Amino acid sequence: MTRDRNRPRTPGLLNVAAVGVVVTLVGTLALGARQQPPPTVAEFAPQAVEQIEEALPEQADPVGHPEGPGPPIQPGDPTPSEQPGDGATPDPTASPTPPVEQARVRRCVGDPPRQTEDPQSPPCVPFFDGDNGGATWKGVTAGEIRIAMARQGFGGASDEEVLALAEHFNRRYELYGRQIVVVFYEPIGGTFALPNPPDMIADAVKVDEELGAFASLAYPDRRGAEHHHYDELARRGIISSIFRGQSRGTTAGYQQQHPHQWNVLPASDRMLAQLGDITCTSLAGVPPQGGTFTATPVSPAPEQRVFGLLSMRTPDGAAPPMDALRQQLGSCGVELAADIEGDEANPDGPNAVLAMQDAGVTTILYAGSPGPLKANYMSAATNQGYLPEWVVSSFLDNDLDNTFHGAPAEQASNVLGVTFRDKLLPRRQMPWYWAIRESRPDLDPSGGVYYPIWARYQQLLQLASGIQLAGPRLTPETFAAGLQAASFPNPDAGAAPYFQAAIDYSGDHTGIDSGALFWYSTTAPGTVDPAFTGAVCYVDQGSRYGLGGYPAAPVAFFQEPCR
């Protein structure tokens, strides 16, 4: 007993202290590794778990930004060895690979924090670790969310590129233990076809019954009559993400299909109302302008513009919501010297153009697809020696670099209008490019694939935003509630360096509600594909305006250089 009492006590004290340190450390790690799940709709008051104020060393751009500045390209959370690199296109019908282990704290950007470097990304949400409810809706399981995509040829985005985009959202967004799985199919009729409602409905049935999708990306161009496909998807409880104006894609139409139909761009009635707004504010009361060829449809040239309206019914008989434009014109006292409704299936260019010319119209407001405009109406105007201004918008894609390829140059050089898309920038300044390079550093898409990838990125961004903001119990209703209640950070919206639109779904089904004034150059190299001439050029570099806020005439369209 005496020997035990006299033994040194230092080792025992050290052991006790060591045990205390280990217990404290384990408790700290346990608290940090497992957080409370967010509320069902986490975006109502989102708080980032950790805000990244400075770029990490790993965020250096491996390819640089020779075409202009841009945020650093992110490599993604997993290590490079976890990235797909064999270049093979996965079988879309095969079972998805198990989800990668996510980082315990997701990166967030900015203040207030948003999810990624894209200024249009949604507010950041807490990291989730818990029960996501499993199969909360068709196309949703505990591990995946199936999104259908119709393959589109003629330079469309490849499966590999779309999968790289999906991987970006899987890595950087909070999907509550699930992964986006893109499933592909071949649409009946291919990429460009006249609208055939039975075929379009059959493709919607395929998306539901064969692919088992929760949501679908945009359907191929059907001259603005894609609503047959989207309405059938909605009837079956499937979400659609659209990046295009369409004849029946109106504010009321989307509300009627709530919560299933969504568009990145404004509803068509709002597009056309703003087309009327720029006519009232930025065009009326001053003489017509012109590009390479002066717009002088009558001699002598009038002291102010004289307006005509040319709208087009889709081949299935659907008409654009022209009342929105006419009401806007009526509110400011602009009268139409000619108001003609054409037919996409049988455009009558010579007679329509002759009626415009006889009425002394200097400036034609156009609402229809680019095909008839170029091949029928512009060609007829050239044949008649008539050089009006053509005022267009994002409705049916009349605002892209390649829109007026093949049009008579003397007509295309007199195109101006309002675009609701974000400003077209060199690819290395576009968020779709950052996403591709983050997931697949070996991919470097360029040229004409710019627009198709951009469109797919914007649709996936919309879907991933809604999924993140829905919380773990994903359904179309929680998707809608999340998007419509969220406050997007929108840093520097409408201004340099990116001139991107502000995103806001408050009580609505569309993300963008502002536009930029533009004119078309037939001589400038394209931004989408610099190998071809023809470019969208911006007034005031792409500054954006909303209804009632466009600048007063005279506005300097056709002012070089093209910016």
C-alpha positions, 0 to 999 in steps of 0.5 A: 500500500505504501509503495502505491501511495508513493508512486509518481502521479504525473502519468495518470494526470496526463492520461486524464487530460488526454481523454478529456481532449479526445472527448472534446474533439469528438464532440466538436466534430460530431456537432460540426458534421451533422447539422439540423435539416433545413425547413421544408422550403429552405429558401424562405430565409436561407443562410449559408453554412459558410460564405467564401469571401476569397477565391481558393487556390484551387479555383484558378482558371486552367485555360485563362480568359483570353476573350475577356475577364470572368470569374474563376472556373471552379473544379467542383467538390470531388477530386479530379480522379472522380471526374468523368474523363473517358469521353464516352457517352453514357447509356441514358437508360442505364442505372445511374452511378451512386451519388458521390460523397458531398462535401460537408460544407458547400461553397457559397459565393457573395454577400448575400450568399448565392449558390455559385459564381453565376450571378443568376444562381439562387440563394444559398441554403444550409447543407442537408443531412437527413431523411429526404422522404424517398420517392416524393413524386414520379421521377423522384427517388431517394437517390435521383431526380430524372429529367428528360431531354429531347435530342436536337440535331443540327449542331445541338448540344451533345449528350456529353455536354449536357451530362457535364452541365448536369454534373455541375449542378449535382456537385454545387447545388443542394439536392438533398441526397439526390442527383439529377439524372438526364434521360434522352430521347429522340423526338418524333419529327426531329429538331425542326418540324411543323407542329403535329399535335398527336406526335407532340403528345406522344412524346409527352407520353414517352417522357412520362411512361417510358422515361419516368421523368420528374421534369423535362427540358424544352421541346424542339422548335415547332413554330411556336406551337410547342404548347401541345407537348407542354400541356400534356406533360402538365396533365401528367404532373410533369414540370417543363422548363422552357427558354423561348417565347411561344404563341400560347406561353402567356401569363394566364396560360402558365397560371392555368398550368400551375405548378408545372410550366416554367420559362426562363424568359418572360411570358409572350404577352409581356414580351409583346407588351414591352415591344409596344413599350419601346415603340411608344418610348424609344421609337415614336416621333423621330425619323427611321434609322438604318444600318448599312442601307438607310431605311427609306421606304418612301420618298421623301423620307418622313419626319417620323416613323410610321408603324405597321404590325405583322403577326403570324399564326402558327401552322396549327392556328394558334395566334400570338397574344397581340392584344398586349402589344395593341393595348400598349400602343393604344395607351400612348396614342401610336396608330398602326398604318397597317395591321396584317396577320399572316400564316406560318404555314402559308406566308404571303410575303408579296401582298403583305409587303405591298400593303405595308409599302402602300400605307407608307410604313417605315417600321414593321413590328414583327411577331412570328418565327424567323423563317418566314420573315427571312424567306418570304417577307424580307425577300419580297421587300427587297424585290419591291425595292422597299427598305423598312426597319424591322422591329423584333424581339425574343419572341420565337428567337428573333434576337440571336446572332444566327437569326438573320443568316441567309436574309437579304443583307439590306433587310437584315441591316435594318433590324432592331428590337428588344431582347430579353435574354442575357447579353451574348458575351464571349463564351469564356464569360458565360456561366454555361462555359464555366459549368462545362469546364468545371465538370469536364476540363477536357471539353472546350465547346465553341462555335455554333454549339454556344446557343444550344448549350446555353439554352440547356444550361439555363433550363437546368439552372431553373430546374436545379434552383427550384429543386434546391429551393423546394427542400427535401420533400420534392414535388411540383408544388414545393418546387413552385413554392420555393421558386416563387418565395425566394429572393435571388441575390442578383448582384449587379443585375442589368449592369457591367460586366455581364449585363445579366437580367435579374431573376424573380419568380415572385408570384409568377412562372417566368424568371426574367422581366426586363429587356435590352435594346439591340440592333443587328450588324451584318458585318460584325463577327458573331459572338456566338460563332466568330467564324461567321459574320452577323451579330446582335449589337446592344444599345448602351452595351446592354443596359436593361429596362422594364415595362415603362422604363425604356429610354426616350427617343431618339435612341442611337441604334446602328451606332458602330462599334458593335458592343 
